[in-house]
């Protein structure tokens, strides 16, 4: 879609809205990864567009349109090495056309592009599927926000249009807006989450890391310390060790879809979503302490869904005083 058509489009996404407002500093289609910075006071957010940072470690799994790769507050880094990547279809829900594809044929991974099915087995997020084609990413940037747009450009019934914007809203807040449309001819469903590799610089993941939630956490097998509204590390993390918790959640209102990550009782980040969570997980590893909140939806042809997540980052001086 051309720049002019995008502005005239009846269904406007954040990229088009930024252009229509006349405040766009940058509008382009990066051929290779680019890093851009949003800053407000002592909050600094680095975002990689058309990202390649995770490919070698994870393959074509995560949404590459844009990934937050660094967040600092007063020069304290709050993320591990993999940042805040989004993913569609962790367990196959939203990996479009995979079941219909035969070995050697292609399927669609939202936020990535067209991949090749090279195995008879079901979809698995850790499998390095060959890339047939990466879908292009369009970037629009303002002083306090960055937006990306991706649209599938292949043939077949499985098509989408996806936009995402990062906005600094003051008081150390970052809001991520998402919009996804079914532009194909078949209905499909999807599941989405952000992996959230949180880790305060100089404070290894281990004793003291805890997440509290605004909704009750069902009983599930886990090695973490589990209470009705919290999960905490049971002690130091063993070398190459990890802890995990995951459960389906139901009946939670969007207003209660929140969590706060703390270290030794000091808040690091507070999270609030606009949607009802369908699944909640926490993965704890040396690279990050990762609360994961999942949303799901079904989209008929022509339908669009929107959702958002807001993060508030706290005063890092509390960590300097932790001893």
FILUMPA-326548 format. One record per residue (C-alpha): residue number from 1; residue in one letter; z, x, y. Coordinates in pm, 1 decimal. Each point is the difference from the previous one (the first is absolute). Example, Ala and Ser with C-alpha at 12.3 -4.5 7.8 and 13.67 -1.06 7.14 Angstrom:
SITE  kepa  koltor         z         x         y
SITE     1       A     780.0    1230.0    -450.0
SITE     2       S     -66.0     137.0     344.0
//
This chain:
SITE  kepa  koltor         z         x         y
SITE     1       X       0.0       0.0       0.0
SITE     2       X     -93.9     136.7     341.5
SITE     3       X     251.3      61.6     278.9
SITE     4       X    -140.8    -289.8     208.8
SITE     5       X      -2.8    -240.0    -293.8
SITE     6       X     356.3      97.4     -86.0
SITE     7       X     115.0     -97.6     350.8
SITE     8       X    -193.4    -328.2     -15.3
SITE     9       X     127.9     -79.5    -349.3
SITE    10       X     175.6    -331.8     -23.7
SITE    11       X     264.8     147.4    -231.4
SITE    12       X     137.5     298.7     194.5
SITE    13       X     194.0     283.2    -160.9
SITE    14       X     223.0     252.8     182.1
SITE    15       X    -289.4     242.6      47.3
SITE    16       X    -213.6    -265.8     168.0
SITE    17       X     291.0    -123.3     210.3
SITE    18       X      65.1     349.8     127.9
SITE    19       X    -367.9      36.8      91.5
SITE    20       X     -12.7    -338.7     168.8
SITE    21       X     304.5      88.9     209.9
SITE    22       X    -186.8     297.3     142.5
SITE    23       X     289.6     233.8     -79.2
SITE    24       X    -162.4     195.9    -279.9
SITE    25       X      29.6     373.3      42.3
SITE    26       X    -191.9      78.2    -317.2
SITE    27       X    -234.2    -202.6    -218.7
SITE    28       X    -172.3     191.4    -277.8
SITE    29       X     -68.3      25.7    -370.9
SITE    30       X     153.8     326.9    -128.0
SITE    31       X    -206.3     175.9    -265.0
SITE    32       X     295.6     220.8     -94.7
SITE    33       X     376.9     -31.8      32.4
SITE    34       X     137.3      -2.2     355.2
SITE    35       X     361.8      17.3     116.2
SITE    36       X     112.9    -201.0     303.7
SITE    37       X     340.2     -22.6     167.1
SITE    38       X     186.1    -296.9     148.6
SITE    39       X     309.3      87.5     204.0
SITE    40       X     264.4    -189.1     195.4
SITE    41       X     310.7     177.9     128.3
SITE    42       X     141.9     210.7    -283.8
SITE    43       X    -200.8    -188.1    -268.7
SITE    44       X    -315.3     176.0    -119.6
SITE    45       X    -230.3    -145.5    -268.3
SITE    46       X    -288.0     195.5    -157.8
SITE    47       X    -269.4    -212.0    -166.7
SITE    48       X    -281.6     137.7    -213.0
SITE    49       X    -317.6    -212.9      10.8
SITE    50       X    -252.7      11.2    -287.0
SITE    51       X     281.8     179.3    -177.1
SITE    52       X     -50.0     262.6    -268.6
SITE    53       X     361.2     118.5     -10.8
SITE    54       X      99.9    -183.3    -318.6
SITE    55       X    -323.8      29.2    -198.3
SITE    56       X      72.7     323.7    -183.1
SITE    57       X     348.4    -111.6    -107.0
SITE    58       X     -68.5    -367.1     -78.8
SITE    59       X    -377.8     -46.7     -24.2
SITE    60       X    -176.7    -298.0     167.3
SITE    61       X     306.8    -221.2     -18.8
SITE    62       X     138.1     -53.1     351.1
SITE    63       X    -157.6    -173.4     298.4
SITE    64       X    -181.3     283.7     181.0
SITE    65       X     -92.0    -188.1     318.3
SITE    66       X     313.6     136.4     169.1
SITE    67       X     329.3     152.2    -116.3
SITE    68       X     308.1      84.7     205.7
SITE    69       X      62.4     359.8    -101.4
SITE    70       X     287.2      91.0     234.5
SITE    71       X     269.1    -178.8     199.4
SITE    72       X     241.9     199.5     211.8
SITE    73       X     282.9    -117.0     221.4
SITE    74       X     127.3     267.7     236.2
SITE    75       X    -188.5     256.1    -215.8
SITE    76       X     171.0    -108.6    -327.6
SITE    77       X    -257.9     -77.4    -272.0
SITE    78       X      73.9    -326.7    -182.1
SITE    79       X    -273.5       6.8    -267.9
SITE    80       X     -66.9     195.5    -316.4
SITE    81       X    -335.8     168.6     -68.8
SITE    82       X    -194.0    -320.1     -81.1
SITE    83       X      90.9    -206.9     305.6
SITE    84       X     -41.7    -379.6      11.2
SITE    85       X    -305.5     -85.2    -213.5
SITE    86       X    -106.6    -356.3     -76.9
SITE    87       X    -131.7    -105.4    -339.3
SITE    88       X    -179.5    -308.4    -126.2
SITE    89       X      13.6     -82.7    -370.0
SITE    90       X     266.9     236.2    -135.4
SITE    91       X     -10.1    -186.4    -332.2
SITE    92       X    -356.0    -128.5      32.0
SITE    93       X      57.5    -313.2     211.1
SITE    94       X    -255.1      52.2     276.4
SITE    95       X    -214.4     260.9    -171.9
SITE    96       X    -315.1    -205.8      39.3
SITE    97       X    -243.3     -36.1    -287.3
SITE    98       X     172.3     246.0    -234.5
SITE    99       X      32.3    -239.4    -293.6
SITE   100       X    -362.1    -112.1      36.1
SITE   101       X    -134.1     356.8      17.5
SITE   102       X    -117.1     175.5    -313.7
SITE   103       X      51.2     371.5     -50.6
SITE   104       X    -234.3     176.5     241.2
SITE   105       X     -10.3    -292.4     243.1
SITE   106       X     175.6     -18.7     335.6
SITE   107       X     294.1    -195.6     138.7
SITE   108       X     158.5     -26.2     346.0
SITE   109       X     330.1     149.6     116.1
SITE   110       X     109.7    -149.4     333.8
SITE   111       X      53.4     266.6     264.2
SITE   112       X    -195.7     255.5    -201.8
SITE   113       X    -347.4     -97.3    -115.8
SITE   114       X    -204.0     -42.1    -314.9
SITE   115       X     135.4     175.9    -310.0
SITE   116       X    -140.7      40.7    -351.5
SITE   117       X     165.4    -144.8    -306.7
SITE   118       X      -6.1     287.3    -249.7
SITE   119       X     237.4    -131.4    -266.6
SITE   120       X      34.0    -304.1    -225.7
SITE   121       X     370.3     -29.2      79.8
SITE   122       X     141.0    -224.6     271.6
SITE   123       X      40.6     116.3     357.5
SITE   124       X     272.1     261.4      54.5
SITE   125       X      95.7     129.7     344.0
SITE   126       X      43.1     358.8    -122.9
SITE   127       X    -347.8      27.9    -153.9
SITE   128       X    -242.8     212.1     210.4
SITE   129       X    -295.6    -239.5       9.8
SITE   130       X    -322.3     165.4     121.2
SITE   131       X    -105.4     -94.5     352.8
SITE   132       X    -342.0    -158.5      28.3
SITE   133       X      19.6     -61.2     375.6
SITE   134       X     268.6       4.0     268.1
SITE   135       X     -27.7    -286.7     245.6
SITE   136       X     -17.1     112.6     365.3
SITE   137       X     293.5     -38.0     240.3
SITE   138       X     -33.6    -102.8     365.5
SITE   139       X     271.3     118.9     238.3
SITE   140       X     115.2    -141.2     334.0
SITE   141       X     282.6     163.5     193.5
SITE   142       X     208.9     -85.1     302.5
SITE   143       X     292.7     180.6     157.5
SITE   144       X     264.4    -175.9    -213.3
SITE   145       X    -204.1    -130.1    -293.1
SITE   146       X    -259.8     100.2    -256.9
SITE   147       X    -217.6    -239.6    -200.5
SITE   148       X    -233.9      47.2    -295.2
SITE   149       X    -259.2    -227.7    -154.1
SITE   150       X    -171.3      23.9    -338.0
SITE   151       X    -255.3    -229.6    -156.2
SITE   152       X    -140.8      28.6    -348.9
SITE   153       X    -374.1      65.0       6.8
SITE   154       X    -104.4     -32.0    -361.3
SITE   155       X    -172.1    -276.6    -193.0
SITE   156       X     167.3    -252.7    -227.1
SITE   157       X     255.5    -279.5      43.1
SITE   158       X     304.7     220.3      71.9
SITE   159       X      -1.1      69.1     374.2
SITE   160       X     263.9      32.7     272.3
SITE   161       X      66.1      73.2     365.1
SITE   162       X     323.4     183.8      78.2
SITE   163       X     163.4     101.4     326.2
SITE   164       X     330.7     168.3      72.4
SITE   165       X     164.9      97.9     327.1
SITE   166       X     299.4     217.2      87.7
SITE   167       X     182.1     -90.8     320.1
SITE   168       X     297.8     156.0     177.7
SITE   169       X     202.4    -290.1     143.3
SITE   170       X     289.1     185.5     166.3
SITE   171       X     356.0      87.4    -104.6
SITE   172       X    -130.4     236.3    -272.3
SITE   173       X    -191.8    -280.0    -170.4
SITE   174       X    -327.6      25.2    -191.2
SITE   175       X    -177.7    -320.3    -103.1
SITE   176       X    -281.8      -4.9    -254.2
SITE   177       X    -230.7    -304.4      10.9
SITE   178       X    -222.3     -79.4    -301.2
SITE   179       X    -295.6    -236.8     -32.9
SITE   180       X    -209.0     -51.7    -315.3
SITE   181       X    -298.2    -233.4     -51.0
SITE   182       X    -198.4     -96.9    -307.7
SITE   183       X    -365.1      44.6     103.2
SITE   184       X    -134.6     -37.5    -353.7
SITE   185       X     -94.3    -298.9    -214.2
SITE   186       X     293.8     -11.3    -243.0
SITE   187       X     368.1     -74.2      48.5
SITE   188       X     233.6     293.3     -60.9
SITE   189       X     367.5      86.7      25.2
SITE   190       X     173.0     315.3     114.0
SITE   191       X     335.0     176.4      16.3
SITE   192       X      84.2     245.2     279.2
SITE   193       X     290.5     230.6      87.0
SITE   194       X      76.2     317.6     195.1
SITE   195       X     144.7     287.8    -204.0
SITE   196       X     241.6     114.4     279.2
SITE   197       X      71.7     365.9     -78.8
SITE   198       X     310.3      24.6     221.9
SITE   199       X     193.4     327.3       6.8
SITE   200       X     200.8     141.1     292.0
SITE   201       X     -88.5     362.3      65.0
SITE   202       X     271.4     230.6    -131.2
SITE   203       X     173.2    -273.3    -203.6
SITE   204       X    -137.9       2.2    -357.2
SITE   205       X     -31.6    -330.8    -180.9
SITE   206       X     320.7     -45.2    -195.9
SITE   207       X     360.7     -91.4      60.4
SITE   208       X      37.4    -215.9     311.0
SITE   209       X    -346.3    -161.2      -3.4
SITE   210       X      31.4    -378.9     -16.7
SITE   211       X    -201.1    -312.0      83.8
SITE   212       X     151.4    -336.1      91.5
SITE   213       X    -212.2    -315.6      -1.0
SITE   214       X       0.4    -336.3     172.6
SITE   215       X     -56.8    -172.9    -335.3
SITE   216       X     176.0      15.5    -335.6
SITE   217       X    -125.9     257.4    -248.6
SITE   218       X     -25.1    -142.6    -353.1
SITE   219       X     150.3     188.9    -291.8
SITE   220       X    -244.4     249.2    -149.4
SITE   221       X      18.1     315.8    -205.4
SITE   222       X      65.4     294.4     230.6
SITE   223       X     196.8     325.0      22.9
SITE   224       X      81.7     -68.4     367.3
SITE   225       X     326.5    -153.1     114.8
SITE   226       X     -95.0    -366.0      30.6
SITE   227       X     186.7    -264.3     200.4
SITE   228       X    -129.0    -347.5      90.6
SITE   229       X    -144.2     119.7     333.0
SITE   230       X     -25.5     377.5     -39.3
SITE   231       X    -122.8     290.6    -208.0
SITE   232       X     146.0     349.8      32.4
SITE   233       X     -55.6     340.2    -151.7
SITE   234       X     260.2      64.1    -273.0
SITE   235       X      32.3     367.7      88.3
SITE   236       X    -209.6     312.4      55.9
SITE   237       X    -359.0     -20.9    -117.9
SITE   238       X     -68.3     218.6    -302.1
SITE   239       X    -291.1     247.7      23.5
SITE   240       X    -321.6    -193.7     -67.2
SITE   241       X     215.1    -310.4     -38.5
SITE   242       X     -61.7    -351.2     128.6
SITE   243       X     165.9    -342.2      13.5
SITE   244       X    -169.9    -337.9       5.7
SITE   245       X      79.3    -366.4      50.4
SITE   246       X    -244.8    -291.3       2.4
SITE   247       X      25.7    -376.8     -18.6
SITE   248       X    -191.2    -313.7      86.4
SITE   249       X     162.1    -195.4     284.4
SITE   250       X     -43.0    -369.2      80.1
SITE   251       X     108.6    -247.6     262.1
SITE   252       X      55.4     253.6     280.0
SITE   253       X     -91.3    -118.5     349.8
SITE   254       X    -202.0     240.5     217.7
SITE   255       X     294.7      35.8     238.9
SITE   256       X     213.3     141.0    -281.3
SITE   257       X    -266.0     250.1    -109.6
SITE   258       X     172.9     305.9     142.3
SITE   259       X     160.0     324.0    -106.4
SITE   260       X     190.3     288.5     155.2
SITE   261       X      -8.8     351.2    -138.2
SITE   262       X     318.0     199.5      58.3
SITE   263       X     118.1     352.4     -67.1
SITE   264       X     377.8      37.1     -35.3
SITE   265       X      31.4    -336.7     171.0
SITE   266       X    -211.9     100.0     301.2
SITE   267       X    -315.0    -213.7      46.5
SITE   268       X    -331.3     185.1     -15.4
SITE   269       X    -246.4    -290.9      22.2
SITE   270       X      18.8    -379.7      14.6
SITE   271       X    -289.5    -208.6    -136.6
SITE   272       X    -100.6    -361.0      65.8
SITE   273       X    -306.4    -172.9    -148.4
SITE   274       X    -185.3    -319.2      92.0
SITE   275       X     -49.5    -117.7    -359.0
SITE   276       X     204.4    -111.2    -299.9
SITE   277       X      42.1     288.8    -245.9
SITE   278       X    -126.4     -49.9    -353.7
SITE   279       X     125.5     324.4    -150.1
SITE   280       X     238.4     274.7     112.8
SITE   281       X      25.8     352.9    -135.1
SITE   282       X     166.7     329.4      86.4
SITE   283       X    -132.7     333.3    -121.1
SITE   284       X     219.9     304.4      65.3
SITE   285       X    -149.3     346.2     -40.1
SITE   286       X      33.0     336.1     172.6
SITE   287       X    -302.8     -94.8     213.0
SITE   288       X     157.4    -318.1     134.6
SITE   289       X     230.9    -298.1     -29.2
SITE   290       X    -246.7    -286.9     -20.1
SITE   291       X      90.0    -369.3      47.7
SITE   292       X    -313.3    -200.1     -83.5
SITE   293       X     -53.8    -361.9     109.5
SITE   294       X    -292.0    -185.9    -159.5
SITE   295       X    -199.8    -294.9     131.9
SITE   296       X    -255.3    -206.0    -194.8
SITE   297       X    -264.7    -251.6      95.6
SITE   298       X    -310.6    -178.4    -129.8
SITE   299       X    -314.9      -9.5     212.2
SITE   300       X    -288.8    -239.8     -43.9
SITE   301       X    -338.9     108.7     137.8
SITE   302       X      18.3       0.8     380.1
SITE   303       X     382.1      -6.3       8.6
SITE   304       X     218.1     244.7     196.9
SITE   305       X     366.3      97.6     -27.5
SITE   306       X     212.4     191.4     251.7
SITE   307       X     340.7     166.2     -32.2
SITE   308       X     204.5     270.8     169.9
SITE   309       X     286.1     247.1     -43.1
SITE   310       X     223.6     133.9     276.8
SITE   311       X     204.1     320.4     -19.5
SITE   312       X     280.7     100.1     234.1
SITE   313       X     103.1     366.2     -18.3
SITE   314       X     355.0      94.4      93.1
SITE   315       X     166.0     272.7     206.6
SITE   316       X     -24.8     326.8    -197.4
SITE   317       X     315.3     136.5     161.8
SITE   318       X     200.3    -195.4    -257.2
SITE   319       X    -137.2     233.7    -267.8
SITE   320       X      88.1     308.7     199.2
SITE   321       X     358.4    -132.4       6.2
SITE   322       X      11.5     -92.1    -371.3
SITE   323       X     213.7     301.0     -96.5
//
